[in-house]
Amino acid sequence: MVDPDGRIVVLVVEDEASYVDALSIGLSADGFVVEAATTLAEARRLFVARKPDVVLLDVMLPDGNGTEFCREVTATSSIPVMMVTARSEEVDVVLGLELGAADYITKPYRLRELGARIRAVLRRSAAPPVDVHITVGAIRIDSTRRSVTRGGEELEMSRKEFDLLVMLASRLGQVVTRDECLDELWWGSDLTDSRTLDTHIKRLRQKIEVDPGQPAHLITIRGVGFRLDP
């Protein structure tokens, strides 16, 4: 919730005092309002009490893993989560993004860049949804409800899986390049390669195709990208 002065409220969930102090000073100087929590329990309380515009979430916390809180936030609200960690292994990046994180930042980071990325994430989150009500075989996509059904049965989709499917559906029958997928859905994340995209494509196939091994709709164009065929 934007505060009475119109400033963006950032919930910082971080247990390292040096980072909390630096973020509080730097982001406040950049025009943000900073609410800081050092534990998951405190983060949950402040999330309800302050209704922040964005969550800046560390992975390793004294009372649990930040991915737990990321899952809770993305499952119950549209507030974007930006995950922060000192670890840069691909598995951490993929996990955070698969849970619906809007961005992923590794320590150390520059405060000026962080402020720019927070604003970019909020711009993307505020963008109007694509009006997509498309039937692809037995699949029905409803972007206004953010739901996907197959033969009338609703499919469970992560935020990124749904957004990827909508992106492909909005260009039905056209090739969408790998770079376009990454730029649109994973802009600004510290991915060293695009394996997370392949993971999402594989999971989408498992959910929407009758035979994922011989896809009829979600087609890979080798070396280029993907196409969703009607």
N, C-alpha and C positions, 0 to 999 in steps of 0.2 A: 504494500500500500504506500503510495507516494505520501510523504509527510505534509503537514499543513503549509509548509513553505514551497511545496512543489518539487522537493528533492527526492531522488531515488533512494529507497531503503535497501541496504545490502546486509543480509544476515551472514556474518563471517563465522564459520564453525572451524576452529583451529585451536590446538592445545599448546602450541609453542608461543610463549609470551613475546619473544622478539618479533615474530611475524604478526601477532595480534596488534602490537604497538605500532609497527610500521604500517600495517594496513589501515588502522584507525586514523593515523595522522595523514597518510598519503591519500586515501580515498576521501577523507573529509575535506582535504585541501582541494580535491578535484570536484567537489560539489555533491558528494554522496553523503547519506546518513548511514553510519555504521552501527550495527548491533552485533555484539560479539558473544559467542558461546564457546566454552572450552570442553564441553562434554556433549554427548548425544542427548542426555536428559535435559540439559539446559537449552539445547538447540530446539528440541520439541516444544518446550515451554515458550520460548521466544517466537517460534514460528507461528504459534496460535495467537500469541498476544500482540505481535507487531505486524503480522501479515506482510512480510517483506516483498519487494519486487523481484529479487533474485537472491539465490543462496550460493555462497562461495564456500565449498565444503571440502575439508581435508579428509583423506582416506583413513589415516591411522589416528584413532582417538582413544583416550584412556578407558572408556567404557564400551567400546565396540568398534565396528568397522563403519566408515562413513557410507559405504554402499547400502547399508541397511536404511539409513535415513534418506538416501537418494531414491530408493525404491518406494518408500512411504510418500515422499513429496510428489514424485511423478505419477503415482497411482491415484492420488487424491486431489491433485490441483494442476493448474497449468503454469505454475511458477517455475521458471527455468532454474536448473541446478548446474553450476560450474564446479567441476571436481578438481581438487588441487592435491598433489602429492609429490613427495621427493622421489618416488619410485617411477621409473620410466619404462618398465617392462611392458611389452605389447599386451599381455594378458590383462593388466590393470586398465589400460586404455580401452580395450574391447569391452571389459565388464562394465565400466562406467557408462560408456556410450550405449551399450545394449540395455541398460537400465533406464535409459531415457535422458541422460545428462546432455545438456545443450552444448557444452564445451568441456575441454579437459586441459589443464595447465600443470606443468611440472615446475617444481622449485629448482633453482631460483628464477624469479620472473621480475620484469620491470614494471613498476607501478603505473607508468604512463600507458604502457601496452595493456595492462590489466584493465584500466579504466576504459580504454577504447573497446576492448573485447566485451566488457560488461554491457556497454551501450549497444554494440552490434548484436549481442544475444537478445537484448530487450527489443530492438527493432524487428528482428526476425520473429520473435514471439508475438509481437503486436500486429504482424502482417495479417490481413484478412485471409481466412481459409480459402483454399481453392474449391470452387463449387463443382464437386465431382459426385455424380450418382451414375455409376457405370456398372453394367453387367458384363462380365467376362466369363463365358461358359456358365457354370453353376455359381460363380462368385458374384456377389453383389457388394459394391463399395459405397458407403454413405459417409461422406466427409463431414457433414454437419453433425452427425451423431458419433463420428469417429468409430464406426463399426464396419466389420466385414463379415458377411455370412456366406456359407457354402451350402446350397440346397436348403436354405432356411435356417441352418444351424450357425449360430454366431461363433466366430473363430477368435481365439485369444491372440492378441497382437501386442508386442511392445510398441512404444511410441515410435522408435526408429523404423521398425518393420512397417508400421502403418504409413508413416510419412514416405518411405521408399515406395511402397505400393501405390500411394496416391500420385506420387511424382511420375511413375511409369504409366499409370492409368490416364493421367491428364494428357499424355502424348501417346495414346493408344495406337499401336501399329507402327510407331516411329522408334528409331534407335536412340537411346539415351546413353551418352558416353560415360565411361567410368569416372572421368574427371568431373563431369557435370554432377554426377551423384555425390561425389566427395565434396565438391564445392558447395552444393546446395544443402546437404544434410550434415556434413562434418566440417564445415568451414572453421578454421582457426584451431582445430584439435591437433595435438602433437603426434599424429600418426606417422610412422616411418614408412609404412606401405599401406596397401588397400585391402589387406586380408580381412579386416572387419566387414568391408562391403561384401566380399564373397560369402562370409558367414551369414550375413543377413539375407542374401539372395538364396542361399541354400535353405535357410529356415522358412523363407516365404514359399519356396517350392514345396516343402514338406507340408505346408498348411493349405495351399490353394490347388495343388495339382493332384489328380487322381493317381498318377504314377510319377513321382518326383524324378525317377531315373530316366523317364522319357517325357519331358515336359511338353505340354500342348500349348501353353500360354506364355510362361515366363522363359524366354529364349535368350541364351547367351550368344552374342556375336563376338567371337574370339578376337582378342586384341583391340576391341573397340568398346563394347558395352553391352547393353541389354535392351530387349524389346518385349513389350507386353502385347500379345496378339489376342484379338477378340475371338 
